[in-house]
Amino acid sequence: MQLIKEGEDHFITGHFAYGNPQWRTFETCRNELVMFQGPHAYISSSSYQQENVSTWNYQAVHVYGKASILNEEELKQDLIKLLQKYEKYRENPVLWDRPFTSTFGK
């Protein structure tokens, strides 16, 4: 998943495998919740200077928004950005300039 900012708008993009039926919920349900979980850890009461109870510290972000399914051109542009972000600095990057005929059949 990646977070994209265009002007004042923010987008989260990602993908499901076509065989995973969860993506079909985007066809009918437009309001979605994406949850991000950060670090978490047990905090012993012995960590406090005064007597207290143990606890669990955690970070989480809940993002609500409208979902949509990308058309073919939007998907291609999203994949180009994703590959550029994660592959650009690799020794043998896999970028969009190489055709993905086995995946997209084109």
Gaussian input, Z-matrix of N, CA and C with variables (Angstrom, degrees):
# hf/3-21g

backbone

0 1
 N
 C     1     B1
 C     2     B2     1     A1
 N     3     B3     2     A2     1     D1
 C     4     B4     3     A3     2     D2
 C     5     B5     4     A4     3     D3
 N     6     B6     5     A5     4     D4
 C     7     B7     6     A6     5     D5
 C     8     B8     7     A7     6     D6
 N     9     B9     8     A8     7     D7
 C    10    B10     9     A9     8     D8
 C    11    B11    10    A10     9     D9
 N    12    B12    11    A11    10    D10
 C    13    B13    12    A12    11    D11
 C    14    B14    13    A13    12    D12
 N    15    B15    14    A14    13    D13
 C    16    B16    15    A15    14    D14
 C    17    B17    16    A16    15    D15
 N    18    B18    17    A17    16    D16
 C    19    B19    18    A18    17    D17
 C    20    B20    19    A19    18    D18
 N    21    B21    20    A20    19    D19
 C    22    B22    21    A21    20    D20
 C    23    B23    22    A22    21    D21
 N    24    B24    23    A23    22    D22
 C    25    B25    24    A24    23    D23
 C    26    B26    25    A25    24    D24
 N    27    B27    26    A26    25    D25
 C    28    B28    27    A27    26    D26
 C    29    B29    28    A28    27    D27
 N    30    B30    29    A29    28    D28
 C    31    B31    30    A30    29    D29
 C    32    B32    31    A31    30    D30
 N    33    B33    32    A32    31    D31
 C    34    B34    33    A33    32    D32
 C    35    B35    34    A34    33    D33
 N    36    B36    35    A35    34    D34
 C    37    B37    36    A36    35    D35
 C    38    B38    37    A37    36    D36
 N    39    B39    38    A38    37    D37
 C    40    B40    39    A39    38    D38
 C    41    B41    40    A40    39    D39
 N    42    B42    41    A41    40    D40
 C    43    B43    42    A42    41    D41
 C    44    B44    43    A43    42    D42
 N    45    B45    44    A44    43    D43
 C    46    B46    45    A45    44    D44
 C    47    B47    46    A46    45    D45
 N    48    B48    47    A47    46    D46
 C    49    B49    48    A48    47    D47
 C    50    B50    49    A49    48    D48
 N    51    B51    50    A50    49    D49
 C    52    B52    51    A51    50    D50
 C    53    B53    52    A52    51    D51
 N    54    B54    53    A53    52    D52
 C    55    B55    54    A54    53    D53
 C    56    B56    55    A55    54    D54
 N    57    B57    56    A56    55    D55
 C    58    B58    57    A57    56    D56
 C    59    B59    58    A58    57    D57
 N    60    B60    59    A59    58    D58
 C    61    B61    60    A60    59    D59
 C    62    B62    61    A61    60    D60
 N    63    B63    62    A62    61    D61
 C    64    B64    63    A63    62    D62
 C    65    B65    64    A64    63    D63
 N    66    B66    65    A65    64    D64
 C    67    B67    66    A66    65    D65
 C    68    B68    67    A67    66    D66
 N    69    B69    68    A68    67    D67
 C    70    B70    69    A69    68    D68
 C    71    B71    70    A70    69    D69
 N    72    B72    71    A71    70    D70
 C    73    B73    72    A72    71    D71
 C    74    B74    73    A73    72    D72
 N    75    B75    74    A74    73    D73
 C    76    B76    75    A75    74    D74
 C    77    B77    76    A76    75    D75
 N    78    B78    77    A77    76    D76
 C    79    B79    78    A78    77    D77
 C    80    B80    79    A79    78    D78
 N    81    B81    80    A80    79    D79
 C    82    B82    81    A81    80    D80
 C    83    B83    82    A82    81    D81
 N    84    B84    83    A83    82    D82
 C    85    B85    84    A84    83    D83
 C    86    B86    85    A85    84    D84
 N    87    B87    86    A86    85    D85
 C    88    B88    87    A87    86    D86
 C    89    B89    88    A88    87    D87
 N    90    B90    89    A89    88    D88
 C    91    B91    90    A90    89    D89
 C    92    B92    91    A91    90    D90
 N    93    B93    92    A92    91    D91
 C    94    B94    93    A93    92    D92
 C    95    B95    94    A94    93    D93
 N    96    B96    95    A95    94    D94
 C    97    B97    96    A96    95    D95
 C    98    B98    97    A97    96    D96
 N    99    B99    98    A98    97    D97
 C   100   B100    99    A99    98    D98
 C   101   B101   100   A100    99    D99
 N   102   B102   101   A101   100   D100
 C   103   B103   102   A102   101   D101
 C   104   B104   103   A103   102   D102
 N   105   B105   104   A104   103   D103
 C   106   B106   105   A105   104   D104
 C   107   B107   106   A106   105   D105
 N   108   B108   107   A107   106   D106
 C   109   B109   108   A108   107   D107
 C   110   B110   109   A109   108   D108
 N   111   B111   110   A110   109   D109
 C   112   B112   111   A111   110   D110
 C   113   B113   112   A112   111   D111
 N   114   B114   113   A113   112   D112
 C   115   B115   114   A114   113   D113
 C   116   B116   115   A115   114   D114
 N   117   B117   116   A116   115   D115
 C   118   B118   117   A117   116   D116
 C   119   B119   118   A118   117   D117
 N   120   B120   119   A119   118   D118
 C   121   B121   120   A120   119   D119
 C   122   B122   121   A121   120   D120
 N   123   B123   122   A122   121   D121
 C   124   B124   123   A123   122   D122
 C   125   B125   124   A124   123   D123
 N   126   B126   125   A125   124   D124
 C   127   B127   126   A126   125   D125
 C   128   B128   127   A127   126   D126
 N   129   B129   128   A128   127   D127
 C   130   B130   129   A129   128   D128
 C   131   B131   130   A130   129   D129
 N   132   B132   131   A131   130   D130
 C   133   B133   132   A132   131   D131
 C   134   B134   133   A133   132   D132
 N   135   B135   134   A134   133   D133
 C   136   B136   135   A135   134   D134
 C   137   B137   136   A136   135   D135
 N   138   B138   137   A137   136   D136
 C   139   B139   138   A138   137   D137
 C   140   B140   139   A139   138   D138
 N   141   B141   140   A140   139   D139
 C   142   B142   141   A141   140   D140
 C   143   B143   142   A142   141   D141
 N   144   B144   143   A143   142   D142
 C   145   B145   144   A144   143   D143
 C   146   B146   145   A145   144   D144
 N   147   B147   146   A146   145   D145
 C   148   B148   147   A147   146   D146
 C   149   B149   148   A148   147   D147
 N   150   B150   149   A149   148   D148
 C   151   B151   150   A150   149   D149
 C   152   B152   151   A151   150   D150
 N   153   B153   152   A152   151   D151
 C   154   B154   153   A153   152   D152
 C   155   B155   154   A154   153   D153
 N   156   B156   155   A155   154   D154
 C   157   B157   156   A156   155   D155
 C   158   B158   157   A157   156   D156
 N   159   B159   158   A158   157   D157
 C   160   B160   159   A159   158   D158
 C   161   B161   160   A160   159   D159
 N   162   B162   161   A161   160   D160
 C   163   B163   162   A162   161   D161
 C   164   B164   163   A163   162   D162
 N   165   B165   164   A164   163   D163
 C   166   B166   165   A165   164   D164
 C   167   B167   166   A166   165   D165
 N   168   B168   167   A167   166   D166
 C   169   B169   168   A168   167   D167
 C   170   B170   169   A169   168   D168
 N   171   B171   170   A170   169   D169
 C   172   B172   171   A171   170   D170
 C   173   B173   172   A172   171   D171
 N   174   B174   173   A173   172   D172
 C   175   B175   174   A174   173   D173
 C   176   B176   175   A175   174   D174
 N   177   B177   176   A176   175   D175
 C   178   B178   177   A177   176   D176
 C   179   B179   178   A178   177   D177
 N   180   B180   179   A179   178   D178
 C   181   B181   180   A180   179   D179
 C   182   B182   181   A181   180   D180
 N   183   B183   182   A182   181   D181
 C   184   B184   183   A183   182   D182
 C   185   B185   184   A184   183   D183
 N   186   B186   185   A185   184   D184
 C   187   B187   186   A186   185   D185
 C   188   B188   187   A187   186   D186
 N   189   B189   188   A188   187   D187
 C   190   B190   189   A189   188   D188
 C   191   B191   190   A190   189   D189
 N   192   B192   191   A191   190   D190
 C   193   B193   192   A192   191   D191
 C   194   B194   193   A193   192   D192
 N   195   B195   194   A194   193   D193
 C   196   B196   195   A195   194   D194
 C   197   B197   196   A196   195   D195
 N   198   B198   197   A197   196   D196
 C   199   B199   198   A198   197   D197
 C   200   B200   199   A199   198   D198
 N   201   B201   200   A200   199   D199
 C   202   B202   201   A201   200   D200
 C   203   B203   202   A202   201   D201
 N   204   B204   203   A203   202   D202
 C   205   B205   204   A204   203   D203
 C   206   B206   205   A205   204   D204
 N   207   B207   206   A206   205   D205
 C   208   B208   207   A207   206   D206
 C   209   B209   208   A208   207   D207
 N   210   B210   209   A209   208   D208
 C   211   B211   210   A210   209   D209
 C   212   B212   211   A211   210   D210
 N   213   B213   212   A212   211   D211
 C   214   B214   213   A213   212   D212
 C   215   B215   214   A214   213   D213
 N   216   B216   215   A215   214   D214
 C   217   B217   216   A216   215   D215
 C   218   B218   217   A217   216   D216
 N   219   B219   218   A218   217   D217
 C   220   B220   219   A219   218   D218
 C   221   B221   220   A220   219   D219
 N   222   B222   221   A221   220   D220
 C   223   B223   222   A222   221   D221
 C   224   B224   223   A223   222   D222
 N   225   B225   224   A224   223   D223
 C   226   B226   225   A225   224   D224
 C   227   B227   226   A226   225   D225
 N   228   B228   227   A227   226   D226
 C   229   B229   228   A228   227   D227
 C   230   B230   229   A229   228   D228
 N   231   B231   230   A230   229   D229
 C   232   B232   231   A231   230   D230
 C   233   B233   232   A232   231   D231
 N   234   B234   233   A233   232   D232
 C   235   B235   234   A234   233   D233
 C   236   B236   235   A235   234   D234
 N   237   B237   236   A236   235   D235
 C   238   B238   237   A237   236   D236
 C   239   B239   238   A238   237   D237
 N   240   B240   239   A239   238   D238
 C   241   B241   240   A240   239   D239
 C   242   B242   241   A241   240   D240
 N   243   B243   242   A242   241   D241
 C   244   B244   243   A243   242   D242
 C   245   B245   244   A244   243   D243
 N   246   B246   245   A245   244   D244
 C   247   B247   246   A246   245   D245
 C   248   B248   247   A247   246   D246
 N   249   B249   248   A248   247   D247
 C   250   B250   249   A249   248   D248
 C   251   B251   250   A250   249   D249
 N   252   B252   251   A251   250   D250
 C   253   B253   252   A252   251   D251
 C   254   B254   253   A253   252   D252
 N   255   B255   254   A254   253   D253
 C   256   B256   255   A255   254   D254
 C   257   B257   256   A256   255   D255
 N   258   B258   257   A257   256   D256
 C   259   B259   258   A258   257   D257
 C   260   B260   259   A259   258   D258
 N   261   B261   260   A260   259   D259
 C   262   B262   261   A261   260   D260
 C   263   B263   262   A262   261   D261
 N   264   B264   263   A263   262   D262
 C   265   B265   264   A264   263   D263
 C   266   B266   265   A265   264   D264
 N   267   B267   266   A266   265   D265
 C   268   B268   267   A267   266   D266
 C   269   B269   268   A268   267   D267
 N   270   B270   269   A269   268   D268
 C   271   B271   270   A270   269   D269
 C   272   B272   271   A271   270   D270
 N   273   B273   272   A272   271   D271
 C   274   B274   273   A273   272   D272
 C   275   B275   274   A274   273   D273
 N   276   B276   275   A275   274   D274
 C   277   B277   276   A276   275   D275
 C   278   B278   277   A277   276   D276
 N   279   B279   278   A278   277   D277
 C   280   B280   279   A279   278   D278
 C   281   B281   280   A280   279   D279
 N   282   B282   281   A281   280   D280
 C   283   B283   282   A282   281   D281
 C   284   B284   283   A283   282   D282
 N   285   B285   284   A284   283   D283
 C   286   B286   285   A285   284   D284
 C   287   B287   286   A286   285   D285
 N   288   B288   287   A287   286   D286
 C   289   B289   288   A288   287   D287
 C   290   B290   289   A289   288   D288
 N   291   B291   290   A290   289   D289
 C   292   B292   291   A291   290   D290
 C   293   B293   292   A292   291   D291
 N   294   B294   293   A293   292   D292
 C   295   B295   294   A294   293   D293
 C   296   B296   295   A295   294   D294
 N   297   B297   296   A296   295   D295
 C   298   B298   297   A297   296   D296
 C   299   B299   298   A298   297   D297
 N   300   B300   299   A299   298   D298
 C   301   B301   300   A300   299   D299
 C   302   B302   301   A301   300   D300
 N   303   B303   302   A302   301   D301
 C   304   B304   303   A303   302   D302
 C   305   B305   304   A304   303   D303
 N   306   B306   305   A305   304   D304
 C   307   B307   306   A306   305   D305
 C   308   B308   307   A307   306   D306
 N   309   B309   308   A308   307   D307
 C   310   B310   309   A309   308   D308
 C   311   B311   310   A310   309   D309
 N   312   B312   311   A311   310   D310
 C   313   B313   312   A312   311   D311
 C   314   B314   313   A313   312   D312
 N   315   B315   314   A314   313   D313
 C   316   B316   315   A315   314   D314
 C   317   B317   316   A316   315   D315

   B1=1.4414
   B2=1.5188
   B3=1.2995
   B4=1.4507
   B5=1.5190
   B6=1.3170
   B7=1.4581
   B8=1.5159
   B9=1.3276
   B10=1.4594
   B11=1.5191
   B12=1.3317
   B13=1.4597
   B14=1.5182
   B15=1.3232
   B16=1.4620
   B17=1.5155
   B18=1.3246
   B19=1.4585
   B20=1.5160
   B21=1.3227
   B22=1.4621
   B23=1.5291
   B24=1.3211
   B25=1.4636
   B26=1.5233
   B27=1.3219
   B28=1.4651
   B29=1.5255
   B30=1.3202
   B31=1.4552
   B32=1.5198
   B33=1.3068
   B34=1.4571
   B35=1.5148
   B36=1.3105
   B37=1.4583
   B38=1.5197
   B39=1.2928
   B40=1.4454
   B41=1.5148
   B42=1.2873
   B43=1.4579
   B44=1.5225
   B45=1.2994
   B46=1.4606
   B47=1.5169
   B48=1.2984
   B49=1.4586
   B50=1.5278
   B51=1.3141
   B52=1.4623
   B53=1.5256
   B54=1.3156
   B55=1.4603
   B56=1.5204
   B57=1.3257
   B58=1.4628
   B59=1.5302
   B60=1.3233
   B61=1.4673
   B62=1.5285
   B63=1.3347
   B64=1.4627
   B65=1.5272
   B66=1.3214
   B67=1.4600
   B68=1.5243
   B69=1.3192
   B70=1.4684
   B71=1.5301
   B72=1.3303
   B73=1.4707
   B74=1.5216
   B75=1.3286
   B76=1.4642
   B77=1.5238
   B78=1.3167
   B79=1.4632
   B80=1.5283
   B81=1.3220
   B82=1.4665
   B83=1.5193
   B84=1.3059
   B85=1.4633
   B86=1.5174
   B87=1.3093
   B88=1.4610
   B89=1.5282
   B90=1.3134
   B91=1.4617
   B92=1.5194
   B93=1.3065
   B94=1.4577
   B95=1.5232
   B96=1.3037
   B97=1.4568
   B98=1.5245
   B99=1.3341
   B100=1.4611
   B101=1.5187
   B102=1.3288
   B103=1.4622
   B104=1.5221
   B105=1.3162
   B106=1.4568
   B107=1.5115
   B108=1.3081
   B109=1.4598
   B110=1.5142
   B111=1.3238
   B112=1.4568
   B113=1.5112
   B114=1.3196
   B115=1.4633
   B116=1.5261
   B117=1.3141
   B118=1.4623
   B119=1.5224
   B120=1.3274
   B121=1.4648
   B122=1.5186
   B123=1.3037
   B124=1.4627
   B125=1.5217
   B126=1.3250
   B127=1.4636
   B128=1.5227
   B129=1.3137
   B130=1.4645
   B131=1.5219
   B132=1.3201
   B133=1.4710
   B134=1.5251
   B135=1.3177
   B136=1.4663
   B137=1.5333
   B138=1.3247
   B139=1.4641
   B140=1.5226
   B141=1.3156
   B142=1.4618
   B143=1.5253
   B144=1.3296
   B145=1.4642
   B146=1.5194
   B147=1.3381
   B148=1.4646
   B149=1.5195
   B150=1.3058
   B151=1.4595
   B152=1.5260
   B153=1.3066
   B154=1.4594
   B155=1.5249
   B156=1.3210
   B157=1.4616
   B158=1.5281
   B159=1.3119
   B160=1.4593
   B161=1.5210
   B162=1.3074
   B163=1.4651
   B164=1.5229
   B165=1.2874
   B166=1.4610
   B167=1.5187
   B168=1.3132
   B169=1.4629
   B170=1.5219
   B171=1.3120
   B172=1.4585
   B173=1.5194
   B174=1.3139
   B175=1.4521
   B176=1.5148
   B177=1.3138
   B178=1.4573
   B179=1.5188
   B180=1.3152
   B181=1.4587
   B182=1.5196
   B183=1.3248
   B184=1.4622
   B185=1.5230
   B186=1.3132
   B187=1.4601
   B188=1.5202
   B189=1.3206
   B190=1.4560
   B191=1.5219
   B192=1.3102
   B193=1.4565
   B194=1.5054
   B195=1.3131
   B196=1.4609
   B197=1.5218
   B198=1.3029
   B199=1.4614
   B200=1.5193
   B201=1.3035
   B202=1.4594
   B203=1.5240
   B204=1.2942
   B205=1.4619
   B206=1.5211
   B207=1.3140
   B208=1.4566
   B209=1.5220
   B210=1.3348
   B211=1.4614
   B212=1.5311
   B213=1.3026
   B214=1.4652
   B215=1.5300
   B216=1.3239
   B217=1.4693
   B218=1.5243
   B219=1.3310
   B220=1.4661
   B221=1.5283
   B222=1.3252
   B223=1.4654
   B224=1.5243
   B225=1.3207
   B226=1.4611
   B227=1.5291
   B228=1.3304
   B229=1.4680
   B230=1.5288
   B231=1.3264
   B232=1.4602
   B233=1.5291
   B234=1.3163
   B235=1.4664
   B236=1.5250
   B237=1.3313
   B238=1.4696
   B239=1.5221
   B240=1.3379
   B241=1.4719
   B242=1.5282
   B243=1.3206
   B244=1.4613
   B245=1.5279
   B246=1.3204
   B247=1.4659
   B248=1.5250
   B249=1.3257
   B250=1.4684
   B251=1.5210
   B252=1.3181
   B253=1.4651
   B254=1.5290
   B255=1.3262
   B256=1.4645
   B257=1.5237
   B258=1.3050
   B259=1.4650
   B260=1.5254
   B261=1.3074
   B262=1.4635
   B263=1.5273
   B264=1.3162
   B265=1.4611
   B266=1.5324
   B267=1.3136
   B268=1.4640
   B269=1.5292
   B270=1.3163
   B271=1.4603
   B272=1.5272
   B273=1.3185
   B274=1.4668
   B275=1.5229
   B276=1.3335
   B277=1.4657
   B278=1.5279
   B279=1.3091
   B280=1.4621
   B281=1.5212
   B282=1.3182
   B283=1.4611
   B284=1.5196
   B285=1.3036
   B286=1.4598
   B287=1.5249
   B288=1.3146
   B289=1.4601
   B290=1.5263
   B291=1.3243
   B292=1.4684
   B293=1.5170
   B294=1.2932
   B295=1.4690
   B296=1.5308
   B297=1.3208
   B298=1.4651
   B299=1.5289
   B300=1.3027
   B301=1.4562
   B302=1.5168
   B303=1.3195
   B304=1.4628
   B305=1.5230
   B306=1.3313
   B307=1.4587
   B308=1.5182
   B309=1.3331
   B310=1.4584
   B311=1.5191
   B312=1.3171
   B313=1.4541
   B314=1.5140
   B315=1.3236
   B316=1.4730
   B317=1.4975
   A1=108.34
   A2=114.01
   A3=117.90
   A4=110.14
   A5=114.70
   A6=122.09
   A7=107.22
   A8=116.13
   A9=121.95
   A10=108.33
   A11=116.49
   A12=121.48
   A13=107.85
   A14=115.97
   A15=121.99
   A16=106.95
   A17=116.51
   A18=120.18
   A19=109.29
   A20=116.21
   A21=121.21
   A22=112.37
   A23=116.79
   A24=121.25
   A25=111.06
   A26=114.71
   A27=122.22
   A28=108.05
   A29=115.83
   A30=121.50
   A31=109.34
   A32=115.80
   A33=121.74
   A34=105.49
   A35=116.49
   A36=118.97
   A37=109.18
   A38=114.49
   A39=121.29
   A40=108.17
   A41=116.58
   A42=118.15
   A43=111.15
   A44=113.62
   A45=123.25
   A46=106.69
   A47=117.12
   A48=119.86
   A49=107.67
   A50=116.77
   A51=120.09
   A52=111.13
   A53=117.42
   A54=121.23
   A55=114.31
   A56=117.90
   A57=122.13
   A58=108.15
   A59=118.79
   A60=120.72
   A61=114.69
   A62=118.88
   A63=119.79
   A64=112.97
   A65=118.35
   A66=120.03
   A67=111.43
   A68=116.90
   A69=119.70
   A70=112.61
   A71=117.60
   A72=118.96
   A73=111.05
   A74=118.08
   A75=120.67
   A76=111.85
   A77=117.38
   A78=120.35
   A79=111.61
   A80=117.35
   A81=120.52
   A82=113.77
   A83=118.23
   A84=121.92
   A85=108.64
   A86=117.23
   A87=120.59
   A88=113.59
   A89=118.50
   A90=120.63
   A91=108.71
   A92=115.44
   A93=120.74
   A94=110.94
   A95=115.23
   A96=123.39
   A97=107.99
   A98=116.18
   A99=122.03
   A100=106.28
   A101=116.51
   A102=121.08
   A103=109.71
   A104=115.17
   A105=122.22
   A106=107.56
   A107=116.63
   A108=120.99
   A109=109.11
   A110=115.21
   A111=120.99
   A112=110.60
   A113=116.04
   A114=119.88
   A115=111.51
   A116=115.43
   A117=120.51
   A118=108.38
   A119=115.38
   A120=118.94
   A121=110.41
   A122=115.13
   A123=122.98
   A124=108.21
   A125=116.94
   A126=122.66
   A127=107.47
   A128=116.01
   A129=121.45
   A130=110.43
   A131=115.72
   A132=119.53
   A133=110.77
   A134=117.13
   A135=119.67
   A136=111.93
   A137=117.32
   A138=121.05
   A139=112.62
   A140=116.77
   A141=121.05
   A142=110.64
   A143=116.07
   A144=120.44
   A145=110.74
   A146=116.13
   A147=120.85
   A148=108.61
   A149=116.33
   A150=120.56
   A151=109.25
   A152=115.79
   A153=121.22
   A154=107.52
   A155=117.08
   A156=120.69
   A157=109.44
   A158=115.97
   A159=120.45
   A160=108.47
   A161=115.98
   A162=119.52
   A163=109.43
   A164=115.12
   A165=121.98
   A166=106.98
   A167=117.49
   A168=121.42
   A169=108.74
   A170=116.08
   A171=119.71
   A172=109.85
   A173=114.81
   A174=121.98
   A175=107.67
   A176=115.33
   A177=120.63
   A178=108.61
   A179=115.44
   A180=121.55
   A181=107.17
   A182=116.42
   A183=122.06
   A184=108.05
   A185=116.63
   A186=122.26
   A187=107.93
   A188=116.08
   A189=121.82
   A190=108.93
   A191=116.35
   A192=118.89
   A193=111.77
   A194=114.56
   A195=121.67
   A196=108.66
   A197=115.80
   A198=121.58
   A199=110.16
   A200=115.12
   A201=120.35
   A202=108.19
   A203=115.07
   A204=121.74
   A205=107.26
   A206=116.56
   A207=120.85
   A208=110.92
   A209=115.57
   A210=118.24
   A211=107.99
   A212=117.29
   A213=120.82
   A214=112.23
   A215=118.05
   A216=120.66
   A217=111.35
   A218=117.63
   A219=121.06
   A220=110.70
   A221=116.11
   A222=120.70
   A223=110.70
   A224=116.13
   A225=120.27
   A226=110.41
   A227=117.82
   A228=121.20
   A229=111.21
   A230=116.91
   A231=120.92
   A232=110.83
   A233=116.75
   A234=120.70
   A235=111.78
   A236=116.93
   A237=120.22
   A238=109.65
   A239=117.12
   A240=121.50
   A241=111.13
   A242=116.44
   A243=120.97
   A244=111.22
   A245=116.40
   A246=120.25
   A247=111.07
   A248=116.70
   A249=120.60
   A250=110.29
   A251=116.67
   A252=121.47
   A253=111.81
   A254=117.34
   A255=120.36
   A256=114.76
   A257=118.39
   A258=120.28
   A259=113.44
   A260=117.49
   A261=122.34
   A262=113.84
   A263=118.16
   A264=120.75
   A265=113.72
   A266=117.76
   A267=120.39
   A268=110.12
   A269=114.62
   A270=119.33
   A271=111.41
   A272=117.32
   A273=122.65
   A274=108.76
   A275=117.21
   A276=119.15
   A277=112.73
   A278=114.52
   A279=121.25
   A280=105.73
   A281=116.12
   A282=121.32
   A283=109.66
   A284=116.12
   A285=120.93
   A286=112.37
   A287=119.06
   A288=119.91
   A289=112.43
   A290=116.83
   A291=120.76
   A292=107.70
   A293=119.27
   A294=119.81
   A295=112.70
   A296=115.08
   A297=122.66
   A298=108.63
   A299=116.88
   A300=119.35
   A301=112.60
   A302=118.06
   A303=119.19
   A304=111.18
   A305=117.39
   A306=120.99
   A307=111.80
   A308=116.87
   A309=120.61
   A310=113.37
   A311=117.42
   A312=120.45
   A313=114.02
   A314=117.80
   A315=119.94
   A316=110.07
   D1=147.46
   D2=176.11
   D3=-138.29
   D4=148.72
   D5=177.57
   D6=-100.10
   D7=127.63
   D8=-178.26
   D9=-123.24
   D10=134.71
   D11=176.07
   D12=-113.63
   D13=123.36
   D14=175.83
   D15=-125.75
   D16=106.20
   D17=-175.13
   D18=64.76
   D19=-126.14
   D20=178.61
   D21=-90.91
   D22=-5.69
   D23=-176.85
   D24=-92.37
   D25=146.46
   D26=176.04
   D27=-121.40
   D28=139.35
   D29=179.98
   D30=-130.62
   D31=143.13
   D32=169.64
   D33=-111.65
   D34=124.59
   D35=177.93
   D36=-118.73
   D37=150.67
   D38=178.89
   D39=-168.59
   D40=-170.56
   D41=179.63
   D42=-149.68
   D43=157.90
   D44=169.67
   D45=-116.72
   D46=148.62
   D47=170.35
   D48=-63.58
   D49=143.38
   D50=-177.81
   D51=-57.11
   D52=-33.58
   D53=179.97
   D54=-73.17
   D55=-11.68
   D56=178.59
   D57=-85.35
   D58=115.31
   D59=-174.02
   D60=-68.44
   D61=-9.66
   D62=-178.02
   D63=-61.32
   D64=-31.68
   D65=-177.03
   D66=-63.15
   D67=-24.44
   D68=-178.70
   D69=-67.29
   D70=-20.35
   D71=177.71
   D72=-63.86
   D73=-24.27
   D74=178.60
   D75=-68.15
   D76=-19.92
   D77=178.89
   D78=-71.74
   D79=-27.49
   D80=-175.33
   D81=-116.86
   D82=-28.49
   D83=-176.63
   D84=-111.06
   D85=114.50
   D86=-175.32
   D87=-94.34
   D88=-16.95
   D89=178.64
   D90=-100.55
   D91=118.94
   D92=-173.77
   D93=-123.08
   D94=158.64
   D95=175.01
   D96=-121.18
   D97=126.60
   D98=173.85
   D99=-114.72
   D100=127.31
   D101=-178.62
   D102=-111.50
   D103=130.80
   D104=175.32
   D105=-112.96
   D106=128.41
   D107=177.54
   D108=-108.40
   D109=132.48
   D110=178.89
   D111=-102.30
   D112=-157.36
   D113=-179.61
   D114=-64.84
   D115=151.08
   D116=177.26
   D117=-148.73
   D118=151.39
   D119=-177.80
   D120=-163.23
   D121=149.99
   D122=173.65
   D123=-74.35
   D124=134.91
   D125=176.25
   D126=-115.72
   D127=111.84
   D128=-178.75
   D129=-71.85
   D130=147.01
   D131=176.31
   D132=-62.98
   D133=-20.40
   D134=178.04
   D135=-70.19
   D136=-11.31
   D137=178.65
   D138=-76.73
   D139=-16.38
   D140=-176.66
   D141=-90.00
   D142=150.57
   D143=176.62
   D144=-71.93
   D145=-34.50
   D146=177.88
   D147=-107.51
   D148=158.48
   D149=178.95
   D150=-60.42
   D151=133.55
   D152=-178.51
   D153=-156.29
   D154=-178.63
   D155=178.68
   D156=-97.78
   D157=153.86
   D158=174.81
   D159=-69.16
   D160=159.24
   D161=-178.52
   D162=-149.18
   D163=179.76
   D164=176.60
   D165=-126.88
   D166=117.62
   D167=176.54
   D168=-91.77
   D169=139.50
   D170=179.59
   D171=-154.46
   D172=162.94
   D173=173.64
   D174=-127.22
   D175=136.15
   D176=176.67
   D177=-149.98
   D178=145.79
   D179=176.28
   D180=-126.76
   D181=130.73
   D182=175.14
   D183=-109.87
   D184=124.05
   D185=-179.11
   D186=-116.02
   D187=123.88
   D188=178.28
   D189=-106.76
   D190=141.58
   D191=179.24
   D192=-170.70
   D193=-177.27
   D194=179.86
   D195=-98.12
   D196=133.87
   D197=-178.56
   D198=-97.13
   D199=149.77
   D200=172.64
   D201=-149.13
   D202=156.45
   D203=178.10
   D204=-98.43
   D205=129.21
   D206=-178.40
   D207=-72.20
   D208=143.24
   D209=172.26
   D210=-78.58
   D211=178.11
   D212=-172.87
   D213=-60.14
   D214=-44.08
   D215=-179.40
   D216=-68.20
   D217=-40.76
   D218=177.28
   D219=-62.79
   D220=-40.80
   D221=178.10
   D222=-62.26
   D223=-44.67
   D224=179.33
   D225=-59.59
   D226=-47.28
   D227=-179.95
   D228=-62.97
   D229=-39.06
   D230=178.62
   D231=-64.93
   D232=-42.16
   D233=178.86
   D234=-66.91
   D235=-36.44
   D236=176.49
   D237=-60.12
   D238=-47.06
   D239=179.10
   D240=-62.76
   D241=-42.92
   D242=-178.78
   D243=-63.65
   D244=-46.71
   D245=178.87
   D246=-64.09
   D247=-40.59
   D248=178.38
   D249=-60.28
   D250=-43.26
   D251=-177.11
   D252=-65.91
   D253=-45.75
   D254=-171.54
   D255=-98.32
   D256=-18.46
   D257=-175.72
   D258=-107.53
   D259=-20.23
   D260=-170.24
   D261=-50.61
   D262=-40.36
   D263=-173.99
   D264=-97.97
   D265=6.48
   D266=178.42
   D267=-75.89
   D268=158.83
   D269=-179.69
   D270=-61.94
   D271=-42.41
   D272=177.99
   D273=-124.69
   D274=74.87
   D275=-174.32
   D276=-65.93
   D277=143.99
   D278=173.42
   D279=-101.66
   D280=103.79
   D281=-178.34
   D282=-114.82
   D283=171.29
   D284=-174.07
   D285=-69.30
   D286=-17.62
   D287=-177.69
   D288=-66.04
   D289=-14.93
   D290=171.62
   D291=-92.42
   D292=130.10
   D293=-178.37
   D294=-66.86
   D295=142.62
   D296=177.81
   D297=-105.79
   D298=56.10
   D299=-174.18
   D300=-63.34
   D301=-32.36
   D302=-179.45
   D303=-70.80
   D304=-25.68
   D305=-179.30
   D306=-90.51
   D307=-45.91
   D308=-173.60
   D309=-105.89
   D310=-7.73
   D311=175.93
   D312=67.70
   D313=23.96
   D314=-179.39
   D315=-131.42

